[in-house]
Amino acid sequence: MRSMEELVREEVALPSAPGEDEHPALALANSAVALPGGHTADLLGTPAQAEQWLTRRDLAPEGTGLAEVCTTQLRSLREQVRSLLASRVAGQPALPAAIAAINDAMTRVPTAPLLLWDQKTGPYRATPHPTTAIVEHALAVIAADAADLLTSPDAARLTACASPPCNRFLLKHGRRQWCSTRCGDRARAARAYARRTATE
């Protein structure tokens, strides 16, 4: 029997779900992976993991030094994006709080460095807190992508993986309803088992 650690490693090693490479918002939504037995693997579980996730998507440079408060912001946006995607897939109205969170993330980033004043050297322009600015920029990019995804023709292809307990979203191609070959195999095995037990 495999340990929980092995299951977590296997799930985290899943290939990107269809659409994740084009849509960072979809990748963010899928960064908390449901595991068999009611467990989850959080790819943003620690500041180091969140920084690695952002770096792999060119949303932050290596060595950014993400703090827990920044990681919490990223996880919070993930929940709002997941809520919006789930609403779209279910054909239900979106929660106003989720829409507000996306709009807030898109508009929070200053468009230019701010004017600051140093007592010795005088005026200069800079971002007041570089790490915070990096994270806010990443959040703005992801939020804008979520808005683009939900208002584009791709929204009609958005679906949830049809292999419980998987909780990932994907853009379907043809009849494919699974985020990965592994989930497809698991769903086919479950159907075969159900057919066998129904005839016994």
C-alpha positions in Angstrom: 0.0 0.0 0.0 1.4 3.4 -1.0 2.0 6.0 1.6 0.2 9.4 1.6 3.5 11.0 0.7 3.8 8.8 -2.4 0.2 9.7 -3.4 0.9 13.4 -3.0 4.1 13.1 -5.1 2.2 11.3 -7.8 -0.6 13.8 -7.9 1.8 16.8 -7.9 3.7 15.2 -10.8 0.5 15.2 -13.0 1.0 16.9 -16.4 -0.8 20.2 -16.9 -4.5 19.9 -17.6 -5.5 21.0 -21.1 -5.6 24.8 -21.2 -3.3 25.4 -18.2 -0.3 26.3 -20.4 -2.3 29.0 -22.1 -4.2 30.2 -19.0 -2.3 30.9 -15.8 -5.7 31.3 -14.1 -6.6 27.7 -14.9 -3.2 26.6 -13.6 -3.8 28.6 -10.4 -7.3 27.0 -9.9 -5.7 23.6 -10.3 -2.9 24.2 -7.8 -4.8 22.5 -5.0 -5.2 18.9 -6.1 -7.7 16.5 -4.6 -6.3 13.1 -3.7 -8.0 9.8 -3.0 -9.1 9.4 0.6 -10.2 13.0 1.0 -6.7 14.5 1.1 -5.3 17.4 -1.0 -1.9 18.4 -2.2 -1.4 22.2 -2.2 1.2 23.4 -4.7 1.1 26.8 -2.9 1.3 25.3 0.6 4.4 27.2 1.7 6.0 30.5 0.5 8.8 28.5 -1.2 6.3 26.3 -3.1 4.3 29.4 -4.1 7.4 31.2 -5.3 8.4 28.1 -7.3 4.9 28.0 -8.8 5.1 31.7 -9.9 8.7 31.3 -11.2 7.8 28.3 -13.4 5.1 30.5 -15.0 7.4 33.5 -15.4 5.3 35.5 -13.0 8.1 36.1 -10.5 11.9 36.0 -10.7 13.9 33.4 -8.7 14.8 34.5 -5.3 11.8 36.8 -4.9 11.6 35.9 -1.2 7.9 35.4 -0.9 6.4 36.0 2.5 3.5 34.1 4.0 1.2 37.1 3.6 1.9 37.1 -0.2 1.3 33.3 -0.4 -2.0 33.8 1.4 -3.0 36.4 -1.2 -2.3 33.9 -3.9 -4.2 31.1 -2.3 -7.1 33.6 -1.7 -7.2 34.5 -5.4 -7.1 30.8 -6.2 -10.4 30.2 -4.2 -12.1 33.1 -6.0 -10.9 31.9 -9.4 -12.1 28.4 -8.6 -15.5 29.8 -7.6 -15.8 31.7 -10.9 -14.8 28.6 -12.9 -17.2 26.4 -11.0 -20.0 28.9 -11.5 -19.3 29.0 -15.3 -19.1 25.2 -15.6 -22.4 24.8 -13.6 -24.1 27.5 -15.5 -24.8 29.4 -12.3 -24.4 33.1 -11.5 -21.0 34.0 -10.1 -20.6 35.1 -6.5 -20.2 38.9 -6.3 -17.3 38.5 -3.9 -15.4 36.4 -6.5 -16.0 39.1 -9.2 -14.9 41.8 -6.8 -11.7 39.9 -5.9 -10.8 39.6 -9.6 -11.5 43.2 -10.3 -9.5 44.3 -7.2 -6.5 42.2 -8.2 -6.5 43.7 -11.7 -6.7 47.3 -10.5 -4.4 47.2 -7.5 -1.2 47.3 -9.5 0.2 50.8 -10.0 0.8 51.6 -13.6 4.0 53.5 -12.8 6.7 53.6 -10.1 5.6 56.1 -7.4 7.3 59.4 -6.6 9.2 59.1 -3.3 11.5 61.6 -1.5 14.8 60.9 0.2 16.0 63.5 2.8 19.6 63.4 1.4 19.2 62.8 -2.3 15.7 64.3 -3.0 13.0 63.0 -5.2 13.1 59.6 -7.0 10.7 57.1 -8.4 10.5 53.5 -7.2 8.2 50.7 -6.3 7.8 51.0 -2.5 8.0 47.3 -1.7 9.5 45.2 -4.6 8.3 41.8 -3.3 4.8 43.0 -2.7 4.8 44.7 -6.2 6.0 41.4 -7.8 3.1 39.5 -6.2 0.5 42.1 -6.9 1.7 42.1 -10.6 1.4 38.3 -10.7 -2.1 38.5 -9.1 -3.1 41.1 -11.7 -1.9 39.0 -14.6 -3.7 35.9 -13.3 -6.9 37.9 -12.6 -6.9 39.4 -16.1 -6.4 36.0 -17.5 -9.4 34.7 -15.5 -11.5 37.5 -16.9 -10.2 36.9 -20.4 -10.9 33.1 -20.1 -14.4 33.6 -18.8 -15.3 36.1 -21.6 -13.6 34.3 -24.5 -14.8 31.5 -26.8 -12.7 29.2 -24.6 -15.2 29.6 -21.8 -17.6 27.2 -23.7 -14.9 24.5 -23.5 -14.3 24.9 -19.8 -15.3 21.8 -17.8 -14.4 20.0 -14.5 -12.5 16.7 -14.7 -15.0 13.9 -14.8 -12.9 11.5 -12.7 -13.7 11.8 -8.9 -12.1 12.8 -6.6 -10.2 15.0 -9.1 -11.1 18.7 -8.7 -9.1 20.1 -11.6 -10.6 22.2 -14.4 -9.7 21.9 -18.1 -10.5 23.1 -21.6 -12.0 20.1 -23.3 -10.9 19.0 -26.7 -13.4 16.8 -28.5 -15.1 14.4 -26.1 -12.3 14.3 -23.6 -13.6 15.0 -20.1 -10.5 14.3 -18.0 -7.6 16.4 -17.0 -5.0 13.7 -17.6 -4.5 10.1 -18.9 -4.3 8.9 -15.3 -7.8 10.4 -14.5 -9.2 8.9 -17.7 -7.8 5.5 -16.8 -9.2 5.8 -13.3 -12.7 6.7 -14.6 -12.7 3.8 -17.1 -11.6 1.4 -14.4 -14.4 2.7 -12.1 -17.0 2.2 -14.9 -15.7 -1.3 -15.6 -15.9 -2.2 -11.9 -19.4 -0.9 -11.7 -20.5 -3.0 -14.7 -18.9 -6.1 -13.2 -20.5 -5.7 -9.8 -23.9 -4.9 -11.3 -23.9 -8.3 -13.2 -22.8 -10.3 -10.2 
